Amino acid sequence: MDNQADARAKSDAPSAFDGAEFEAHQSVLRGYFARRVRQAQDVDDYVQDVYLRALAAAPARGVDNWRAFLLRVASSLLVDRFRRNAARHQDAHDGLDEVAELADDGAATPEHTVMVRQELASLEAALRDIDPLARHAFLLVRVDGLSHREVAGRLGLEVKMVSRQIERVLAHLARTMVEPAR
């Protein structure tokens, strides 16, 4: 009789986090992020980050409502990313795609084309001054569009180290490209 009571207690107790819970709610998370992030290719990164955070944050006693728990983690992740991007002034960054459009020879006046070509030459020179590993990481993220996690896997680095390298490159570019040479 005690075995049946133990079995009932185990089935009534909140479950610990396992892969089945994540799989059951993965489509909900994808939909949640698809409505809230600008870049569709970032949805998978966000969902994976929720999974990692849920593994780290799931209480030992278990969770009664996994859907609500995962959506709370997803909401916290979006708030954290928003704050981080705001602190880094990410909206103020120009993408390399925009600069490439400006360099299109048929779309601008000759003066504008010369100015853009000079800016691209300055960018190239500034990138040459950077450590090759940092430059490679920066180009993989900013030009090839890889996530920090993908770059870390390719280069055998930690994700945090990739982020630091990219921050260093951006700081160097800001110093050399924005501040005129004196």
Disulfide bonds with the S-S distance in Angstrom:
none
